[in-house]
Structure formats: structure tokens, C-alpha cells
Amino acid sequence: MTRDGESEPALVGPWTMGRDKKNPKTLDGPAFSTLVKTATARLKVTLDITPAEDNRSALLRAFDELDAALAQVSAAPNFIFTGSQRGRWPPEF
């Protein structure tokens, strides 16, 4: 599977041939879920806090393995990123 506008595949998996051995078997919902579950991707998430006296702010950012920015969202300066929030984007504030 390739992301829109990307030349390299984002997810690679086996492709099963159909009964006629000529055409590939279609990827149904459960097969797609299994394929996505087996994919691994490491993300780096940073929380940058600006400790201004009158206008404190924070920025939560996610980066891929090549340090390319994937997403960012404003956060409260007292936000704490816990392990229970992994897998959700944006995290609940």
C-alpha cells in the first residue's frame, strides 16, 4: 500500500492468489485489519513547552523514523502524556 503522493510503499504484505491462480484474492476487512496490525512503525512524539509568565503554551508533535513531521497539536502547558494515551491522535487533553 502506498500513501497518496508517495513513491515508496508505506505497508508491504503478502498477496494471496485466488482460486483461479491467475488473479489476486481481494483484501477483505479482517485481512486488512490483520495486515495493519502486523505493520510496525516507530514514531517520536515531543512536547515543547513555552514557559512564558503571562502566556504559557505547549505544542505536541509527532515525527516518523526519518524525523519528518507528521502532525502537531496545541496542548495545555500542564499536559502529561501517559502510556494509556498511546495509539490515539490527537491525545485527549
Secondary structure as GFF3:
##gff-version 3
##sequence-region A 1 93
A	DSSP	alpha_helix	29	38	.	.	.	ID=ss1
A	DSSP	beta_strand	44	50	.	.	.	ID=ss2
A	DSSP	beta_strand	57	63	.	.	.	ID=ss3
A	DSSP	beta_strand	69	75	.	.	.	ID=ss4
A	DSSP	three_ten_helix	83	85	.	.	.	ID=ss5
###
